[in-house]
Amino acid sequence: MPELLSYEFLLAVCMFLGAVLYTSVGHAGASAYIALMALFGLAPAVMRPTALALNVLVASFTSFRYWHAGLFRWRTLWPFLLGAAPFAFVGGAIQLPGAYYKPLVGVVLLIGGVRLLLPKELKANAEPRDPPVWLGALCGAGIGLLAGLTGTGGGIFLSPLLLFLGWSATRIASGVVAVFILCNSTAGLLGNVAILKALPPDLPLYAVAVFLGAIVGTTFGIRFAAPMILKALGLVLLVAGLKLIGVY
């Protein structure tokens, strides 16, 4: 096997594993794809559009599976989308270095990940309540802007917010976050369509890998109990947090 093909195949396998883990909690995996592409030395100009394109693909499938399984609640989602979609569009059009906000966000994600891995059950599993519309829209605006700037769908920020504030049951949160990511990723791409010119020729290989990973991951998320999903989400947050603070 040629060296280049081996290199591409190894990256695709890693993306498959990332998609399995992330889609098990309703995420599409953009932060994992970005981390992997950085580790494999892809150009920064290629990483953002590739992550967003893969996110749209994976989030579309993931949203359908969780919705079809009854693990979705529109009332929980729409206040966040109200603020997030326009700001994800704006963030997608901005080219801003991440040196200022990434370490801070990374620490927040690490704290959230550690909390989810602790044995104590979250109150949200038993007593979820709807988020206030104004507060959901305000939080959504901040998450949407951050998602557009970083080339992610924003799920790594929305999931802990829903769970820690008691705005969603764990399994329902997976479906809510999946649709949120789909809308944000699409808005981010529309905000800067020109970046699509940087999509790599190996994109079909990566797309097949993450799609297969999404099949496996969503099956896990739909069939298994909430405590297991919380542990998976905690691991996802730790991986994303370590990436943002520059550990790898």
Backbone torsions as a table, in degrees:
resi	resn	phi	psi	omega
1	MET	NA	130.7	-179.9
2	PRO	-59.8	152.0	-176.3
3	GLU	-59.6	-42.3	-177.6
4	LEU	-64.0	-41.3	-179.9
5	LEU	-64.3	-40.9	178.1
6	SER	-61.2	-41.1	179.2
7	TYR	-62.3	-46.9	179.5
8	GLU	-64.7	-41.9	-177.8
9	PHE	-66.0	-40.7	179.0
10	LEU	-63.4	-41.7	176.9
11	LEU	-63.2	-40.8	179.1
12	ALA	-63.2	-40.6	178.4
13	VAL	-63.2	-42.5	178.3
14	CYS	-63.7	-39.4	177.3
15	MET	-64.7	-37.3	176.3
16	PHE	-58.5	-47.9	-179.3
17	LEU	-64.4	-39.7	177.0
18	GLY	-62.3	-41.8	179.3
19	ALA	-64.7	-37.7	177.6
20	VAL	-59.3	-49.2	-177.2
21	LEU	-65.8	-47.8	-173.8
22	TYR	-70.1	-43.3	-177.6
23	THR	-70.8	-17.3	176.7
24	SER	-65.8	-18.2	177.6
25	VAL	-118.8	18.1	175.7
26	GLY	87.0	3.5	178.8
27	HIS	-90.2	164.5	-178.7
28	ALA	-104.0	-14.4	170.7
29	GLY	96.9	12.8	-175.8
30	ALA	-57.3	-42.8	-178.5
31	SER	-63.7	-34.9	177.0
32	ALA	-69.0	-41.9	-179.6
33	TYR	-64.2	-40.2	178.7
34	ILE	-63.8	-44.7	179.3
35	ALA	-61.0	-44.3	-179.0
36	LEU	-65.8	-43.1	179.1
37	MET	-63.9	-34.7	176.2
38	ALA	-66.4	-42.0	179.2
39	LEU	-64.0	-34.1	-178.8
40	PHE	-88.3	2.8	172.4
41	GLY	80.0	22.4	176.6
42	LEU	-70.6	151.5	-178.6
43	ALA	-65.2	140.8	179.4
44	PRO	-54.5	-35.3	-179.1
45	ALA	-65.6	-23.0	-178.9
46	VAL	-87.7	-31.1	-170.9
47	MET	-64.4	-46.4	-174.4
48	ARG	-64.3	-52.7	179.5
49	PRO	-64.9	-34.3	178.8
50	THR	-64.9	-44.5	179.1
51	ALA	-62.5	-42.3	-179.7
52	LEU	-66.9	-41.6	179.9
53	ALA	-63.9	-43.9	177.6
54	LEU	-65.7	-35.5	178.5
55	ASN	-62.1	-43.5	-179.8
56	VAL	-62.2	-43.4	179.4
57	LEU	-62.1	-53.6	-175.9
58	VAL	-66.9	-42.7	-178.6
59	ALA	-65.9	-32.7	177.2
60	SER	-62.1	-49.1	179.9
61	PHE	-67.0	-44.2	-178.4
62	THR	-63.0	-42.7	178.9
63	SER	-59.6	-44.8	-179.1
64	PHE	-61.9	-44.2	-176.2
65	ARG	-66.6	-43.9	-180.0
66	TYR	-69.7	-38.4	177.2
67	TRP	-64.0	-44.4	-179.3
68	HIS	-64.2	-30.1	178.9
69	ALA	-83.6	0.5	-180.0
70	GLY	80.5	14.8	-177.8
71	LEU	-101.7	62.5	-179.3
72	PHE	-157.7	145.4	177.3
73	ARG	-140.9	113.8	-175.3
74	TRP	-62.7	-38.8	-177.7
75	ARG	-61.7	-32.4	177.9
76	THR	-71.2	-34.2	-172.3
77	LEU	-82.3	-46.0	-163.3
78	TRP	-62.7	-33.0	176.4
79	PRO	-60.3	-36.7	179.4
80	PHE	-70.6	-40.4	178.8
81	LEU	-64.4	-33.4	-179.8
82	LEU	-55.0	-40.5	178.4
83	GLY	-91.7	-30.7	-171.0
84	ALA	-76.0	-44.6	-172.1
85	ALA	-57.4	-50.6	179.5
86	PRO	-65.6	-34.9	-178.6
87	PHE	-77.7	-27.8	172.3
88	ALA	-66.2	-36.6	175.9
89	PHE	-62.0	-46.6	179.2
90	VAL	-64.4	-46.1	-179.4
91	GLY	-62.1	-34.3	178.1
92	GLY	-65.4	-24.4	-179.3
93	ALA	-88.0	-6.0	-177.3
94	ILE	-103.3	133.1	174.0
95	GLN	-104.2	97.2	-174.2
96	LEU	-124.6	128.2	176.8
97	PRO	-59.3	144.9	-176.2
98	GLY	-93.6	11.8	-173.7
99	ALA	-64.9	-22.3	-173.5
100	TYR	-89.6	-44.5	-173.8
101	TYR	-99.5	-21.7	-175.5
102	LYS	-62.1	-45.8	179.6
103	PRO	-61.0	-40.2	-180.0
104	LEU	-64.2	-47.8	179.4
105	VAL	-63.5	-37.7	179.2
106	GLY	-60.2	-41.8	178.6
107	VAL	-64.7	-42.0	178.5
108	VAL	-59.8	-43.6	-179.9
109	LEU	-66.4	-37.8	178.2
110	LEU	-63.5	-42.4	178.3
111	ILE	-63.0	-43.5	178.8
112	GLY	-63.8	-40.4	179.8
113	GLY	-64.0	-43.5	178.8
114	VAL	-63.0	-41.6	-179.6
115	ARG	-61.8	-40.2	-179.1
116	LEU	-70.8	-25.9	179.9
117	LEU	-83.1	-10.5	176.6
118	LEU	-71.9	152.6	-174.7
119	PRO	-69.1	-23.2	-176.0
120	LYS	-65.2	132.4	-178.6
121	GLU	-74.9	145.2	178.0
122	LEU	-81.3	142.7	179.7
123	LYS	-60.4	-30.5	-175.9
124	ALA	-60.1	-26.5	-178.6
125	ASN	-64.2	-33.3	-174.7
126	ALA	-103.1	-29.9	-172.4
127	GLU	-133.6	59.2	178.6
128	PRO	-71.0	149.5	176.5
129	ARG	-137.2	157.0	-177.6
130	ASP	-71.4	140.6	176.7
131	PRO	-70.0	142.0	173.0
132	PRO	-58.8	139.4	-174.8
133	VAL	-60.0	-47.3	-176.2
134	TRP	-65.1	-39.1	-178.7
135	LEU	-73.5	-37.9	176.6
136	GLY	-62.1	-42.5	179.3
137	ALA	-65.4	-39.6	179.5
138	LEU	-66.1	-46.3	177.1
139	CYS	-63.7	-39.8	179.1
140	GLY	-61.4	-38.4	179.2
141	ALA	-61.5	-45.6	179.3
142	GLY	-65.6	-42.4	179.1
143	ILE	-66.1	-41.1	-180.0
144	GLY	-62.8	-43.3	178.6
145	LEU	-63.0	-44.9	179.7
146	LEU	-63.8	-39.2	179.2
147	ALA	-64.2	-44.2	179.6
148	GLY	-65.1	-38.5	-179.7
149	LEU	-67.5	-38.3	-173.4
150	THR	-92.7	-11.5	-177.9
151	GLY	78.3	27.9	177.2
152	THR	-117.7	177.0	-179.9
153	GLY	-93.4	-7.9	178.4
154	GLY	88.4	-0.7	-178.4
155	GLY	-63.6	-33.2	-179.8
156	ILE	-65.9	-18.1	177.0
157	PHE	-96.2	-35.5	-176.7
158	LEU	-74.6	-40.3	-176.3
159	SER	-56.1	-54.5	179.9
160	PRO	-64.2	-31.6	178.6
161	LEU	-62.7	-46.9	179.8
162	LEU	-61.5	-41.7	-174.7
163	LEU	-78.4	-44.1	-176.3
164	PHE	-70.5	-30.9	179.5
165	LEU	-91.9	1.7	176.0
166	GLY	71.6	32.2	-176.9
167	TRP	-95.5	-2.9	179.3
168	SER	-162.4	147.1	168.3
169	ALA	-70.2	155.6	-171.6
170	THR	-58.6	-50.8	-174.9
171	ARG	-70.4	-36.2	176.4
172	ILE	-65.0	-35.8	179.7
173	ALA	-59.5	-33.5	179.4
174	SER	-60.9	-44.8	179.3
175	GLY	-69.4	-39.9	178.7
176	VAL	-61.3	-46.2	-178.6
177	VAL	-65.8	-37.1	179.9
178	ALA	-60.0	-46.0	179.4
179	VAL	-69.0	-37.9	177.3
180	PHE	-59.0	-44.9	179.7
181	ILE	-63.8	-41.9	179.2
182	LEU	-59.2	-46.7	-179.1
183	CYS	-66.0	-43.3	-179.1
184	ASN	-66.4	-42.9	-179.1
185	SER	-64.7	-40.2	177.7
186	THR	-64.2	-44.5	178.8
187	ALA	-63.0	-39.8	178.6
188	GLY	-62.5	-39.6	177.1
189	LEU	-67.4	-42.7	-179.8
190	LEU	-65.4	-28.6	178.9
191	GLY	-67.6	-21.3	179.0
192	ASN	-151.8	72.1	-177.7
193	VAL	-60.9	-27.1	-177.1
194	ALA	-60.7	-25.8	-177.6
195	ILE	-69.4	-15.5	178.9
196	LEU	-64.4	-20.1	177.6
197	LYS	-64.7	-18.5	-178.0
198	ALA	-91.9	4.5	180.0
199	LEU	-60.9	135.9	-175.7
200	PRO	-78.1	156.2	177.7
201	PRO	-65.7	-19.0	-179.5
202	ASP	-86.5	6.9	-176.8
203	LEU	-56.1	-42.0	179.2
204	PRO	-57.3	-38.3	177.9
205	LEU	-63.1	-46.3	179.5
206	TYR	-64.9	-37.7	-179.5
207	ALA	-63.2	-43.3	177.9
208	VAL	-62.8	-41.7	-178.0
209	ALA	-63.1	-47.0	-177.2
210	VAL	-73.3	-29.5	177.5
211	PHE	-66.1	-43.9	176.3
212	LEU	-63.1	-39.5	177.0
213	GLY	-62.8	-37.4	179.2
214	ALA	-65.7	-35.0	177.4
215	ILE	-61.6	-46.0	-179.5
216	VAL	-68.4	-46.7	-175.7
217	GLY	-65.0	-44.5	-180.0
218	THR	-66.6	-32.8	176.1
219	THR	-61.5	-42.2	176.5
220	PHE	-62.7	-48.1	-176.5
221	GLY	-63.2	-34.3	-178.1
222	ILE	-77.6	-36.9	-170.8
223	ARG	-90.2	-24.1	-172.6
224	PHE	-100.0	163.1	-172.5
225	ALA	-75.9	162.3	-176.1
226	ALA	-56.6	-43.5	-179.6
227	PRO	-57.4	-38.8	178.7
228	MET	-67.3	-37.4	178.8
229	ILE	-66.4	-38.6	177.8
230	LEU	-61.6	-40.4	178.6
231	LYS	-65.2	-41.4	177.8
232	ALA	-62.9	-42.2	178.9
233	LEU	-64.8	-39.6	176.9
234	GLY	-58.9	-41.2	177.9
235	LEU	-65.8	-40.5	177.1
236	VAL	-59.3	-45.4	-179.4
237	LEU	-64.9	-37.9	177.4
238	LEU	-63.9	-44.0	179.2
239	VAL	-61.8	-46.4	-178.5
240	ALA	-67.3	-40.0	180.0
241	GLY	-63.9	-43.7	178.2
242	LEU	-62.1	-36.8	177.3
243	LYS	-64.2	-44.7	-175.5
244	LEU	-68.0	-32.3	179.8
245	ILE	-86.7	0.8	172.2
246	GLY	87.2	22.6	179.3
247	VAL	-69.5	-33.1	178.5
248	TYR	-143.9	NA	NA
